[in-house]
Amino acid sequence: RIYPADFGNSSYCESVPLQQLGAAVGHLETLLDDLRYRGIFSAEFKRDARDGRLCILEVNTRAWWYVEFAARCGVNVCAMAYQDAQGLPVTRPQRAPVNGAGCVRLDDDFKAVRSAGATRSWWRAAWQWTRAHHHVFRWDDPWPACSLLWMRLRRRLTAEPRPATARDSATPRHEKTAS
């Protein structure tokens, strides 16, 4: 999932086997080979609803928010990049990557699920959240998550009321209260 849905950042990711990506992996490898690219990258795809094919959206040549999640799934991208930068042999993953694991940015994913609106989405998301790795929250060190929660709560409580927009002032008063 992403938030905001039209052009946002990933809020929930799940690891999948490369075989599930079909021809998309080969197309990406061809692109990177043709560019003679070497180094860290993150590729984003979207599945075409018409034919089920994965279409490439973008390739970022930098570490991304989910780099720790990749390491938790067995692909330590940062260690591999360090070894490469030092001219050392790059250690390939020692085990098959973990498939089906999830990682969530809970604050954004909550908004993503809320904007989807379907009750079924809430149950599915709640189940995923209970099993997922969380970006900020850890049972062995809950303070970063508590700090983030406190900061957001404080911002909400002390926020200035949003100024009326031109559209608000053009709408008759009795229509503003209708939902």
Secondary structure by P-SEA (a helix, b strand, c coil): cccccccccccbbbbbccccccaaaaaaaaaaaaacccccbbbbbbbccccbbbbbcccccccccaaaaaaaaccaaaaaaaaaaaccccccccccccccbbbbaaaaaaaaaaaaccaaaaaaaaaaaaabbbcccccccaaaaaaaaaaaaaaaaaccccccccccccccccccccc
